[in-house]
Amino acid sequence: MTDTRLNVYLVCNAKYHDTNFARLELLKLLAEHEDVWVRVAESYMDIDAIKASRLLITYTCDLCPSVAEQEGLAEFLEGGGRWFALHGTNGLLEFTDGGELDTPDRAPRLMRLLGSRFVAHPAIQQLAIRVRDPEHPLMQGIDEFEVEDEPYYCEYSGSIHTLLEADYSAPSEGFARADFGTEQGPHPQMYVHPVGAGDVLYLTLGHSRGKYDLQPFVDVAPVQRCAWESPMYYELLRRGIRWGIGTHEVRGHS
C-alpha cells in the first residue's frame, strides 16, 4: 500500500461562534479524503507542525498569533503552503469604553498575509452571491446563489483575486466604525491571495453560533447556522479542501 499521507492542520477557535459545530463539520469533510491526516488545535502555537502540513484551515475569531507565530505562518506560505481561511480568521476584537465593538489593527503582518482585515459587519441578512470569475477552476459550474449570513466589511491589502462577491450597504450597528464600507462595493466573499510560492484562499461566509456562545453577555442565545444550512456552502468548502491538498491545482491569478 502506497504512503500518500497529506498533512492538514486545523485551527478552530472562534470567540462568539460555535466552534464545536464548525470543527465537527470540517472534520467530516476532511474525512472524505482517505489520505488526509488531520491535526486539530486551538491556536497557532505549533508552527513546526503547521509548516510540515500541506494545508492549514482556520475557523477562528479574535485569535491573534504571536509575532513569532506570524513569522512562521509567513514561512509556511512563502515556502508553498496553502491556507484555507474561513469567516472570522481576519477579525481581532475589543470593546471600547462606550461599549462599542472595535477591530484594532494590532496584527498588520497577519492581515497582510491573509490579504484582508475585518472591520465591521451589519446584521445577518439574505445575500445574493455572484461569481466574479466563472473561468477560475474553483468556480467552474457554480451559478449565482443566495444564502443567509453575516456580511463582512473588510480592508484589503496586496493582490487578491476575487472569486465570489455580493452587494450590501447597511451600517454596522454597535461597531465603532459603523459606517465603514457602506459606500463601497461589491464586497469580496471568496478570494485567492498569493504569498510567495503559496496561497491563501479566504471564504468570509460561514457564521455559526450555539446557544451558549454569547456568555457572559447573554446567558442563552438563539442558535444560528447561516451558510452552514446551504448545500452550496458545503460545495465551496469541499472545493477549498481539494484546492488545499492539491487536487485543484490553481494559483491566485490562474
C-alpha positions as CSV (number, residue, x, y, z in Angstrom):
1,M,0.0,0.0,0.0
2,T,1.4,3.4,-1.0
3,D,2.0,6.1,1.6
4,T,0.4,9.2,0.2
5,R,-0.4,10.9,3.5
6,L,-1.5,14.5,3.3
7,N,-1.0,16.5,6.5
8,V,-3.7,19.1,7.3
9,Y,-3.6,21.4,10.3
10,L,-7.0,22.7,11.5
11,V,-7.1,25.6,13.9
12,C,-10.7,26.0,15.2
13,N,-11.2,28.6,18.0
14,A,-13.7,31.3,17.2
15,K,-14.9,33.6,20.0
16,Y,-18.7,34.2,19.9
17,H,-19.1,31.4,17.4
18,D,-20.0,27.7,17.6
19,T,-16.5,26.3,17.4
20,N,-17.6,22.8,18.3
21,F,-20.1,22.7,15.4
22,A,-17.7,24.1,12.8
23,R,-14.9,21.7,13.9
24,L,-17.1,18.7,13.5
25,E,-18.4,19.7,10.1
26,L,-14.9,20.5,8.8
27,L,-13.6,17.2,10.1
28,K,-16.4,15.3,8.4
29,L,-15.5,17.0,5.1
30,L,-11.8,16.2,5.6
31,A,-12.6,12.6,6.3
32,E,-13.9,12.2,2.7
33,H,-10.2,12.0,1.7
34,E,-8.6,8.8,2.9
35,D,-5.1,10.2,2.5
36,V,-5.7,13.3,4.7
37,W,-4.3,13.1,8.2
38,V,-5.6,16.0,10.4
39,R,-4.2,17.6,13.5
40,V,-6.6,19.8,15.4
41,A,-5.6,22.8,17.6
42,E,-7.0,25.8,19.2
43,S,-4.0,28.1,18.4
44,Y,-1.1,28.6,16.0
45,M,1.4,27.6,18.7
46,D,2.8,24.5,17.0
47,I,4.3,26.3,14.0
48,D,6.6,23.4,13.2
49,A,3.6,21.2,12.7
50,I,1.9,23.8,10.5
51,K,5.0,24.2,8.3
52,A,5.0,20.4,8.0
53,S,1.5,20.4,6.6
54,R,0.2,20.6,3.1
55,L,-2.9,22.7,4.1
56,L,-3.8,25.0,7.0
57,I,-7.5,25.5,7.7
58,T,-8.7,28.1,10.2
59,Y,-12.1,28.8,11.6
60,T,-11.3,31.5,14.2
61,C,-12.4,34.8,15.6
62,D,-10.3,37.1,17.8
63,L,-7.4,34.7,17.7
64,C,-4.1,36.6,17.2
65,P,-0.9,34.6,16.6
66,S,2.2,35.9,18.3
67,V,4.9,37.7,16.4
68,A,6.9,34.5,16.2
69,E,3.9,32.6,15.0
70,Q,3.2,35.2,12.3
71,E,6.7,34.8,11.2
72,G,6.2,31.0,11.0
73,L,2.9,31.5,9.0
74,A,4.8,33.7,6.6
75,E,7.4,31.0,6.1
76,F,4.7,28.4,5.6
77,L,3.1,30.4,2.8
78,E,6.3,31.6,1.2
79,G,7.5,28.0,1.0
80,G,4.5,26.9,-0.9
81,G,1.9,26.2,1.8
82,R,-1.8,26.7,1.3
83,W,-4.1,28.3,3.9
84,F,-7.9,28.0,3.6
85,A,-9.1,30.8,5.9
86,L,-12.8,30.9,6.9
87,H,-15.1,33.5,8.2
88,G,-13.6,35.5,11.2
89,T,-10.0,34.5,10.8
90,N,-9.1,38.1,9.9
91,G,-11.1,39.6,12.8
92,L,-9.5,40.9,16.0
93,L,-11.9,42.5,18.5
94,E,-12.0,44.7,21.5
95,F,-14.8,46.7,23.3
96,T,-14.4,50.5,23.7
97,D,-15.2,52.3,26.9
98,G,-18.6,53.2,25.4
99,G,-19.4,49.5,24.8
100,E,-18.9,49.6,21.0
101,L,-17.1,46.8,19.3
102,D,-13.8,47.9,17.8
103,T,-11.5,46.0,15.4
104,P,-8.0,47.4,16.1
105,D,-5.2,46.9,13.6
106,R,-2.9,45.1,16.1
107,A,-1.5,42.4,13.8
108,P,-0.8,44.1,10.5
109,R,1.5,41.4,9.3
110,L,-1.1,38.7,9.8
111,M,-3.6,40.7,7.9
112,R,-1.2,41.3,5.0
113,L,-0.7,37.5,4.8
114,L,-4.4,37.0,4.7
115,G,-5.0,39.8,2.2
116,S,-7.7,41.4,4.3
117,R,-8.7,42.8,7.8
118,F,-12.2,42.6,9.2
119,V,-13.6,46.0,10.2
120,A,-17.3,45.6,10.9
121,H,-20.5,43.7,9.8
122,P,-24.1,44.7,9.5
123,A,-26.9,42.4,10.7
124,I,-27.3,38.9,9.3
125,Q,-29.2,39.1,6.0
126,Q,-30.0,37.3,2.8
127,L,-27.2,37.7,0.4
128,A,-27.1,37.3,-3.4
129,I,-23.7,35.8,-4.2
130,R,-22.3,36.4,-7.6
131,V,-19.4,34.6,-9.3
132,R,-16.8,37.2,-10.2
133,D,-14.6,34.8,-12.2
134,P,-16.6,31.9,-13.7
135,E,-13.5,30.7,-15.6
136,H,-11.5,30.1,-12.5
137,P,-11.1,26.3,-11.7
138,L,-12.6,26.8,-8.3
139,M,-15.7,28.5,-9.7
140,Q,-16.5,26.3,-12.7
141,G,-20.1,25.1,-12.7
142,I,-21.2,27.5,-9.9
143,D,-24.0,29.9,-10.6
144,E,-25.3,32.8,-8.6
145,F,-26.9,31.7,-5.3
146,E,-28.5,33.1,-2.3
147,V,-27.5,32.5,1.3
148,E,-28.3,34.0,4.7
149,D,-25.1,35.0,6.5
150,E,-23.2,37.7,8.3
151,P,-21.8,40.1,5.6
152,Y,-18.3,41.5,6.2
153,Y,-16.8,44.8,5.6
154,C,-13.0,44.5,5.3
155,E,-9.9,46.4,4.4
156,Y,-7.9,44.7,1.7
157,S,-4.2,44.6,1.0
158,G,-1.9,43.1,-1.5
159,S,-3.1,41.3,-4.6
160,I,-6.4,39.5,-4.2
161,H,-8.2,37.7,-6.9
162,T,-12.0,37.8,-6.2
163,L,-14.0,34.7,-7.0
164,L,-17.3,35.5,-5.3
165,E,-18.8,38.9,-4.4
166,A,-22.0,40.4,-3.1
167,D,-23.6,43.9,-2.7
168,Y,-24.8,45.3,0.6
169,S,-24.6,48.7,2.3
170,A,-26.3,48.6,5.7
171,P,-24.4,50.2,8.6
172,S,-22.8,48.0,11.2
173,E,-24.8,48.9,14.3
174,G,-22.8,48.6,17.6
175,F,-19.4,48.8,15.9
176,A,-17.0,51.7,16.4
177,R,-16.7,52.2,12.7
178,A,-20.4,51.7,12.0
179,D,-20.4,53.4,8.5
180,F,-17.3,51.7,7.2
181,G,-17.8,50.1,3.8
182,T,-21.4,51.3,3.3
183,E,-20.4,53.3,0.2
184,Q,-18.1,50.7,-1.2
185,G,-18.8,47.5,-3.1
186,P,-19.1,45.0,-4.4
187,H,-17.6,43.1,-1.4
188,P,-15.5,40.0,-1.9
189,Q,-16.9,36.8,-0.4
190,M,-14.2,34.4,-1.6
191,Y,-10.8,35.3,-3.0
192,V,-7.3,33.9,-3.6
193,H,-4.3,35.8,-2.3
194,P,-0.8,34.7,-3.4
195,V,2.0,34.9,-0.9
196,G,5.4,33.8,-2.1
197,A,5.1,30.3,-3.5
198,G,1.9,29.7,-1.5
199,D,-1.6,31.0,-1.4
200,V,-4.5,32.0,0.9
201,L,-8.0,31.1,-0.1
202,Y,-10.4,33.2,2.0
203,L,-14.1,32.5,2.3
204,T,-15.9,35.1,4.5
205,L,-19.2,33.2,4.7
206,G,-19.9,30.7,7.5
207,H,-21.2,32.3,10.6
208,S,-22.4,30.0,13.3
209,R,-23.4,30.4,16.9
210,G,-24.5,27.9,19.6
211,K,-26.9,28.8,22.4
212,Y,-24.1,29.5,25.0
213,D,-21.6,31.3,22.7
214,L,-22.5,34.8,23.8
215,Q,-21.9,34.3,27.5
216,P,-21.2,36.3,29.7
217,F,-23.2,38.9,27.7
218,V,-26.2,36.7,27.1
219,D,-27.0,33.5,29.1
220,V,-28.7,31.8,26.2
221,A,-28.8,33.0,22.6
222,P,-30.6,31.7,19.5
223,V,-28.7,29.1,17.6
224,Q,-27.5,30.4,14.2
225,R,-26.2,28.2,11.3
226,C,-26.4,30.7,8.4
227,A,-24.5,29.5,5.3
228,W,-23.9,26.1,7.0
229,E,-27.6,25.3,6.1
230,S,-26.8,25.8,2.4
231,P,-25.6,22.8,0.2
232,M,-23.7,25.4,-1.8
233,Y,-21.6,26.4,1.2
234,Y,-20.5,22.8,1.7
235,E,-19.6,22.6,-2.0
236,L,-17.4,25.6,-1.5
237,L,-15.8,24.0,1.5
238,R,-15.2,20.8,-0.4
239,R,-13.6,22.7,-3.3
240,G,-11.4,24.6,-0.9
241,I,-10.2,21.4,0.7
242,R,-9.4,19.9,-2.7
243,W,-7.6,23.1,-3.7
244,G,-5.6,22.9,-0.5
245,I,-4.5,19.3,-0.8
246,G,-3.6,19.6,-4.4
247,T,-6.5,18.2,-6.5
248,H,-7.4,21.7,-7.7
249,E,-4.0,22.9,-8.9
250,V,-4.6,26.7,-9.2
251,R,-2.7,29.8,-8.4
252,G,-4.0,33.2,-7.4
253,H,-4.3,34.6,-10.9
254,S,-4.9,31.5,-13.0
